[in-house]
Amino acid sequence: MTALPCTNRIALITGASRGIGRAIALQLAQDGAQVILNYHRNEAAAQETAQAIQEITGHTPKILQFHVGDSAQVHSALSKLPIDILVNNAGISKDGLLLRAKDADWQAVLDTNLSGAFYCSRVCARHMIKQHWGRIINLSSVIGRTGNAGQVAYAASKAGILGLTKSLALELASRQITVNAIAPGLIKTDMTTGIDIDQQIPLGYAGEPEDIAQAVAFLASEKARYITGHTLDINGGLYMV
């Protein structure tokens, strides 16, 4: 029997309790990874994700509660875990026009979306360097490519992910660690509920979380061993480089 693509790999997905993170966790678990689920506040949703994985694979994943935007919490939770595949998915948005934007909202978005990816990568890379293999996959956004009125903090954080990805890819390549980003377009999640989005997309419909999950699974596999420093745009034609 052919081994599953992520067999014997330990994968951490941040923000894994729902939406895209949940879909990624389910996909990697089905691909044979030993999945670790991170959540910050929604324990019930994290437990539901864990239950769904258990029903599909027969294995119950580890659940870790910590805030990715807090360096001390990240270090305490992850410093002793041998993470092979890191998916920096956790993200928030606090929208508002520039002149009404609050300092606390700006900082909260940057802490979670950008600093969180940095903190988790810094801790997890230690094991990857030692074993000369690793995958870091960062979730950006089409908004990080295009910008958007009323989303200054979100756009800045997601654009920052692209620079972080390229720099880490260069720094870690000699240890056979690939670092890539995915920039989703409009995906059917809680963040897009109530928005009439289909008409904006050339393909005529919004994406599903599974569309992103399958791309993450590819980048985590050996099939993507020669891809690093790349941003994969998955947006139905909404934005083209």
C-alpha positions as a printed NumPy array, in Angstrom:
array([[  0.   ,   0.   ,   0.   ],
       [  1.315,   3.45 ,  -0.951],
       [  1.989,   5.678,   2.061],
       [ -0.106,   8.802,   2.459],
       [  1.765,  12.004,   1.528],
       [  2.077,  13.308,   5.096],
       [  2.632,  10.014,   6.905],
       [  4.959,  10.346,   9.929],
       [  4.733,  14.144,   9.81 ],
       [  3.525,  16.308,  12.686],
       [  1.511,  19.292,  11.465],
       [  0.47 ,  22.339,  13.477],
       [ -2.38 ,  24.436,  12.13 ],
       [ -2.998,  27.729,  13.906],
       [ -6.547,  29.024,  14.028],
       [ -7.748,  25.493,  13.288],
       [-11.129,  25.566,  15.016],
       [-13.211,  26.678,  12.026],
       [-13.263,  27.937,   8.458],
       [-10.122,  27.535,   6.381],
       [ -8.08 ,  26.31 ,   9.347],
       [-10.545,  23.532,  10.048],
       [-10.527,  22.43 ,   6.4  ],
       [ -6.719,  22.386,   6.373],
       [ -6.596,  20.3  ,   9.538],
       [ -9.055,  17.782,   8.109],
       [ -7.143,  17.531,   4.829],
       [ -3.724,  17.051,   6.403],
       [ -5.133,  14.465,   8.801],
       [ -6.595,  12.547,   5.867],
       [ -3.159,  12.748,   4.227],
       [ -1.644,  10.937,   7.184],
       [ -0.275,  13.8  ,   9.292],
       [ -0.433,  13.785,  13.066],
       [ -2.375,  17.007,  13.431],
       [ -2.126,  19.54 ,  16.243],
       [ -4.968,  22.056,  16.441],
       [ -4.426,  25.541,  17.823],
       [ -7.204,  27.845,  18.917],
       [ -7.346,  31.041,  20.942],
       [-10.894,  31.479,  22.267],
       [-13.382,  29.056,  20.692],
       [-12.745,  25.786,  22.527],
       [-16.075,  24.271,  21.491],
       [-15.286,  24.731,  17.796],
       [-11.794,  23.255,  18.28 ],
       [-13.337,  20.213,  19.952],
       [-15.767,  19.839,  17.047],
       [-12.853,  19.885,  14.598],
       [-11.003,  17.3  ,  16.663],
       [-14.099,  15.097,  16.712],
       [-14.479,  15.362,  12.94 ],
       [-10.852,  14.293,  12.474],
       [-11.303,  11.404,  14.893],
       [-14.348,  10.18 ,  12.99 ],
       [-12.505,  10.277,   9.663],
       [ -9.089,   8.945,  10.669],
       [ -9.622,   7.12 ,  13.949],
       [ -7.01 ,   9.323,  15.619],
       [ -7.75 ,  12.111,  18.097],
       [ -5.591,  15.183,  17.463],
       [ -3.864,  17.23 ,  20.142],
       [ -5.505,  20.589,  20.887],
       [ -3.433,  23.549,  22.078],
       [ -4.914,  26.776,  23.389],
       [ -2.622,  29.78 ,  22.977],
       [ -2.613,  33.219,  21.386],
       [ -0.244,  33.257,  18.427],
       [  0.298,  36.985,  18.897],
       [  1.874,  36.446,  22.326],
       [  5.508,  35.388,  21.992],
       [  5.697,  33.889,  25.481],
       [  2.578,  31.766,  24.952],
       [  3.883,  30.511,  21.604],
       [  7.232,  29.527,  23.092],
       [  5.631,  27.781,  26.062],
       [  3.244,  25.794,  23.852],
       [  5.586,  24.824,  21.016],
       [  9.219,  24.852,  22.117],
       [  9.284,  21.118,  22.94 ],
       [  7.167,  19.89 ,  20.028],
       [  8.837,  18.487,  16.884],
       [  6.697,  20.255,  14.294],
       [  7.412,  19.18 ,  10.706],
       [  4.673,  21.148,   8.953],
       [  3.593,  24.576,  10.191],
       [  0.512,  26.248,   8.744],
       [  0.243,  29.847,   9.916],
       [ -3.465,  30.312,   9.376],
       [ -4.694,  32.243,  12.441],
       [ -6.045,  35.633,  11.473],
       [ -8.46 ,  38.366,  12.469],
       [ -9.829,  41.517,  10.883],
       [-10.915,  44.73 ,  12.57 ],
       [-12.118,  46.912,   9.733],
       [-12.558,  50.67 ,   9.698],
       [-11.566,  53.767,   7.792],
       [ -8.157,  55.277,   8.555],
       [ -9.316,  58.35 ,  10.462],
       [-11.513,  56.254,  12.738],
       [ -9.035,  53.442,  13.27 ],
       [ -8.068,  52.706,  16.857],
       [ -4.509,  51.975,  17.912],
       [ -5.638,  48.857,  19.77 ],
       [ -7.367,  47.442,  16.688],
       [ -4.324,  48.082,  14.487],
       [ -2.059,  46.372,  17.01 ],
       [ -4.378,  43.398,  17.524],
       [ -4.512,  42.658,  13.795],
       [ -0.74 ,  42.972,  13.341],
       [ -0.09 ,  40.861,  16.446],
       [ -2.263,  37.972,  15.298],
       [ -1.838,  38.   ,  11.531],
       [  1.833,  38.918,  11.136],
       [  3.655,  38.64 ,  14.452],
       [  1.883,  35.336,  15.088],
       [  3.343,  33.839,  11.921],
       [  6.786,  35.122,  12.891],
       [  6.626,  33.78 ,  16.457],
       [  5.401,  30.333,  15.406],
       [  7.92 ,  30.076,  12.583],
       [ 10.783,  31.048,  14.849],
       [  9.995,  28.303,  17.366],
       [  9.093,  25.551,  14.893],
       [ 12.047,  26.197,  12.591],
       [ 14.48 ,  24.935,  15.246],
       [ 13.318,  21.339,  14.867],
       [ 13.079,  21.656,  11.09 ],
       [ 16.659,  22.898,  10.898],
       [ 17.921,  20.005,  12.995],
       [ 16.247,  17.398,  10.812],
       [ 16.975,  19.163,   7.503],
       [ 13.332,  19.071,   6.427],
       [ 10.321,  21.242,   6.987],
       [  7.344,  23.015,   5.529],
       [  6.097,  26.46 ,   6.535],
       [  2.911,  27.596,   4.799],
       [  1.63 ,  31.101,   5.52 ],
       [ -1.913,  32.253,   4.821],
       [ -1.985,  35.705,   3.257],
       [ -4.961,  37.158,   1.355],
       [ -5.92 ,  38.728,  -1.937],
       [ -6.302,  41.91 ,   0.145],
       [ -2.566,  41.742,   0.846],
       [ -2.079,  41.914,  -2.91 ],
       [ -4.605,  44.616,  -3.802],
       [ -5.299,  46.583,  -0.634],
       [ -8.847,  47.538,   0.281],
       [-10.481,  50.686,   1.618],
       [-11.42 ,  50.248,   5.259],
       [ -9.006,  47.376,   5.788],
       [ -5.695,  49.126,   6.304],
       [ -4.545,  46.941,   9.185],
       [ -5.667,  43.686,   7.57 ],
       [ -4.088,  44.571,   4.223],
       [ -0.828,  45.614,   5.86 ],
       [ -0.633,  42.408,   7.886],
       [ -1.345,  40.174,   4.906],
       [  1.103,  42.051,   2.68 ],
       [  3.682,  41.646,   5.435],
       [  3.162,  37.886,   5.255],
       [  4.41 ,  37.943,   1.665],
       [  7.685,  39.608,   2.653],
       [  8.057,  37.311,   5.644],
       [  7.581,  34.293,   3.383],
       [ 10.264,  35.327,   0.898],
       [ 12.798,  36.201,   3.581],
       [ 12.268,  32.966,   5.514],
       [ 12.457,  30.969,   2.286],
       [ 15.894,  32.414,   1.549],
       [ 17.092,  31.953,   5.108],
       [ 15.959,  28.342,   5.51 ],
       [ 16.444,  26.905,   2.019],
       [ 19.883,  25.447,   2.761],
       [ 18.259,  23.209,   5.401],
       [ 15.692,  21.864,   2.936],
       [ 12.872,  23.831,   4.529],
       [ 10.418,  25.32 ,   2.075],
       [  8.4  ,  28.408,   2.945],
       [  5.438,  29.417,   0.815],
       [  2.318,  31.542,   1.057],
       [ -1.233,  31.148,  -0.128],
       [ -3.325,  34.235,  -0.884],
       [ -7.001,  33.207,  -0.851],
       [ -9.599,  35.309,  -2.58 ],
       [-13.208,  35.373,  -1.444],
       [-13.844,  32.106,   0.395],
       [-17.096,  31.022,   2.027],
       [-16.298,  31.437,   5.722],
       [-17.631,  33.367,   8.712],
       [-15.615,  36.386,   7.572],
       [-17.559,  36.647,   4.302],
       [-21.038,  35.838,   5.648],
       [-23.611,  38.327,   4.391],
       [-21.455,  39.674,   1.572],
       [-22.729,  39.312,  -2.008],
       [-19.423,  38.197,  -3.436],
       [-20.148,  35.931,  -6.384],
       [-20.647,  38.79 ,  -8.833],
       [-17.137,  40.112,  -8.176],
       [-15.377,  36.91 ,  -9.218],
       [-14.609,  36.082, -12.889],
       [-15.354,  32.378, -12.339],
       [-18.723,  33.432, -10.952],
       [-18.622,  31.845,  -7.515],
       [-16.812,  32.05 ,  -4.202],
       [-14.286,  29.446,  -3.204],
       [-14.689,  26.818,  -0.51 ],
       [-12.303,  26.3  ,   2.425],
       [-11.418,  22.944,   0.861],
       [ -9.967,  24.745,  -2.166],
       [ -7.362,  26.267,   0.127],
       [ -6.861,  23.07 ,   2.129],
       [ -5.972,  21.067,  -0.97 ],
       [ -3.353,  23.645,  -1.951],
       [ -1.836,  23.516,   1.539],
       [ -1.678,  19.731,   1.305],
       [  0.171,  20.001,  -1.991],
       [  2.726,  22.473,  -0.632],
       [  3.236,  20.243,   2.409],
       [  3.977,  17.199,   0.275],
       [  7.086,  15.993,  -1.521],
       [  5.411,  16.93 ,  -4.8  ],
       [  6.194,  20.55 ,  -3.915],
       [  9.779,  19.945,  -2.773],
       [ 11.217,  22.4  ,  -5.34 ],
       [  8.812,  25.254,  -4.625],
       [  9.834,  27.877,  -2.078],
       [  9.364,  31.606,  -1.627],
       [  6.244,  31.432,  -3.763],
       [  2.77 ,  32.888,  -3.245],
       [ -0.062,  30.838,  -4.675],
       [ -3.074,  32.99 ,  -5.538],
       [ -6.348,  31.08 ,  -5.213],
       [ -9.087,  33.533,  -6.057],
       [-11.173,  32.478,  -9.064],
       [ -9.543,  35.151, -11.217],
       [-10.334,  38.031,  -8.852],
       [ -6.702,  39.141,  -8.932],
       [ -4.036,  38.192, -11.446],
       [ -0.332,  38.958, -11.084]])
